[in-house]
Amino acid sequence: MPGTSFLRAFPNFHYDDDSTLLDNFYQLAENRRWADDSKLWRLNWRNCFGFPYHQGGPTVDGYFGQFPGFCYITTNTVQQNFNILAKWKGWAKKTEDYREEWSTCLASFFAKHYGSNDEKLAAWQDLCRDAGHHSPPTSVTKCKKVMGSPKLLINIVDMIEYRVRKERYEQALAGGGLPLEPAPPLPRRFENVHEFVEYTRAKRFPKDAAKTNPLLKSLLRVLH
C-alpha cells in the first residue's frame, strides 16, 4: 500500500500494523508536530493518501460527509471513492467492515437519488426512465409491474452509478457550467440471464440491505 510505505519511510517512526493508515498518519503528525491544516500537514496528507485534505463538513454526497478529512472526488464513481475511503480507513476487501460499509454506502446513495417511498409515483417513474422506459406508466401499480418483471435485468450498482452521474451532469448544465464529463449512457439491460448472473456476481448489491427499501427491492433478482 503506497500510503503505508510513505509513513514507514520516516526515521524513528514505528508504524503500528494493528492500527489504520489514518490512525498512523495522525500519530506521525503528532510526533512531527504538524499543526492541523498547516502546509506540512496538507503536503504529507496528499503524499500519504493521494488526495487533498478536506476539513470535514458536507461533501458532494451524504454518505462520505460523515468522514472528516475525506475528499469526495466528483469525477470518480461511487465505487472508486469508496475504495479510496476503504484504504484510508483500513477496511480490507472481503472483511465484514468493508462489506457492511459498502452496503451502507450503496443503500444511502440509492435512497438519496431515488427515495424509499413506494407510494410515490414520481420515484417509480424515475426508476422506469433510468431502466430505459422513456415514457413510464402513469400509475404506481403499472410502474411496479415494469420494474418487477423478471425480464428486466439491470445491475443495481450500475443503476446507482448512472443516477449519480446523470444528476451531476444535469446540475452542471442547470448552473450554466460546462459538465466535467459527457452525459452518461443508460445502465446496461441484459438480454441473456447467464451473462447477467455472471456480471452481477462480481458487482452484487447486498440482499439484506436491498430489502429495507421497497423501491430498491424491486430490482432484486435471483442469481441461480
Summary of the structure (lengths in Angstrom):
residues: 224
radius of gyration: 20.6
end to end distance: 36.2
largest distance: 67.7
contacts: 613
relative contact order: 0.10
helix: 54%
strand: 1%
